[in-house]
Amino acid sequence: MRTKKSSNSNMRFLFGSVFFFAMIIMSVLLFTYYAMREAWRKSPEREYVYTFSFSSDFAGRDYSVFFDDSLLYSGNPFNADTVIRVKRYVTEEPVNVTGIDTVIKVPHFTSSSSLFVVDGKTNIPTIINVCEYNDIRMKIRNGRIEADME
């Protein structure tokens, strides 16, 4: 009889220990998951996509679209159903500062970027600051290019 009581006590201790360690592992996993998710959200390198769409007013005209210094689209005639998606990215460039080699990160297509839409006939650019807007819809009103941003 005595061995049965001690066996039951040992089994309860074993199950309690396993449950305790399982709870510790679960809490460490949850903490890691939520900490990494929050760090990813605040990361400057996270994926940020700009979407440029054009109204039917652009159909049959000659336009070139630049984002900062990158040519995104050049059309003659321009297709009005064109949708351009551009993602932010970061490049690393080696730099030598006072004899010390280092690598700097250069962000491209940031909130200070500008969209240039150049009329192919007159070569007059329209400059639009995109800021933090990621959905830009272009249209022509009274001969001028305007943008609705969200």
ZIKARA-V192727 format. One record per run of one state. SS is the DSSP state (2 for helix, 1 for strand, 0 for the rest). FROM is the first residue (numbers start at 1). TO is the last residue. If there is no record, write none. Layout:
# ZIKARA-V192727
ss = <SS	SS>
from = <FROM	FROM>
to = <TO	TO>
This chain:
# ZIKARA-V192727
ss = <0	2	0	1	0	2	0	1	0	1	0	1	0	1	0	1	0	1	0	1	0	1	0	1	0>
from = <1	2	43	49	55	56	59	62	68	70	77	83	88	89	98	100	109	114	120	125	130	135	142	144	150>
to = <1	42	48	54	55	58	61	67	69	76	82	87	88	97	99	108	113	119	124	129	134	141	143	149	150>
